[in-house]
Amino acid sequence: MITVNVSEAKARLTELIHRAESGEQVLISRRNHPIIELRCIEEKPTRPRPQFGLCAGEFVVPPDFDSPLSDQVLGDFEGE
C-alpha cells in the first residue's frame, strides 16, 4: 500500500491509477489523515438484455390512451 498527500496525488495521478489497476491500494491523505482509498474495482458481469416482446398480448393499449384528461383527473394532478 502506498500513501500520498493530495498535491502529490494530483501530480502523479496517472501513475497512481496504473498502480491501482495492477492491484496495489493507494491512500490519499490530507494533513496526514487518510481521506480516499484508490483501488481497482472488479468488473461486474453484464447480464444479457431482455428481449423485446416477451409480454406481447398481456396488455393492450386502449384506443383513447392519448386523449385529453378529464377536468377531474387534471384537478387531482394539480391538487385542486
C-alpha positions in Angstrom: 0.0 0.0 0.0 1.2 3.5 -0.9 0.2 6.7 0.9 0.4 10.1 -0.8 -0.8 13.6 0.0 -3.4 15.3 -2.2 -0.9 17.6 -4.0 1.3 14.6 -4.8 -1.7 12.6 -6.0 -2.6 15.5 -8.4 0.9 15.5 -9.8 1.1 11.7 -10.1 -2.5 10.7 -10.8 -1.8 8.6 -13.9 0.9 6.7 -12.2 -1.3 6.0 -9.2 -4.1 4.8 -11.4 -1.8 2.4 -13.1 -0.6 1.1 -9.7 -4.2 0.7 -8.5 -5.0 -1.2 -11.7 -2.2 -3.6 -11.0 -3.7 -4.4 -7.6 -1.9 -2.0 -5.3 -4.0 0.1 -2.9 -3.3 3.8 -2.8 -4.3 6.0 0.2 -4.6 9.7 -0.4 -4.2 11.8 2.7 -4.8 15.4 3.8 -2.7 16.6 6.7 -1.6 13.1 7.4 -5.2 11.8 7.7 -6.3 9.3 5.0 -9.4 10.6 3.2 -9.5 8.5 0.0 -8.6 4.9 -0.9 -7.8 4.4 -4.6 -8.1 0.8 -5.7 -9.2 -1.1 -8.8 -12.9 -2.1 -8.8 -13.9 -5.6 -10.0 -15.6 -5.6 -13.3 -19.3 -6.5 -12.8 -20.6 -9.2 -15.0 -23.1 -7.9 -17.6 -26.5 -9.5 -17.9 -28.0 -10.0 -21.3 -30.7 -7.5 -22.1 -34.2 -8.9 -22.1 -35.8 -9.5 -25.5 -38.5 -7.1 -26.7 -42.0 -8.5 -26.9 -41.8 -11.0 -24.1 -45.1 -9.7 -22.7 -46.8 -9.4 -26.1 -50.5 -9.9 -25.7 -50.6 -9.4 -21.9 -51.5 -5.8 -22.2 -53.5 -3.9 -24.8 -53.1 -0.1 -25.1 -56.7 1.4 -25.1 -57.7 3.4 -28.1 -58.2 6.6 -26.0 -54.7 6.3 -24.5 -53.6 9.8 -25.7 -56.9 11.6 -25.4 -57.1 14.7 -23.2 -57.7 14.0 -19.5 -61.0 14.9 -17.8 -61.2 18.0 -15.7 -61.5 15.9 -12.5 -58.2 14.0 -13.3 -56.4 17.2 -14.2 -57.6 18.7 -10.9 -56.3 15.7 -9.0 -52.9 16.2 -10.6 -52.9 19.9 -9.8 -54.0 19.4 -6.2 -57.4 21.0 -6.6 
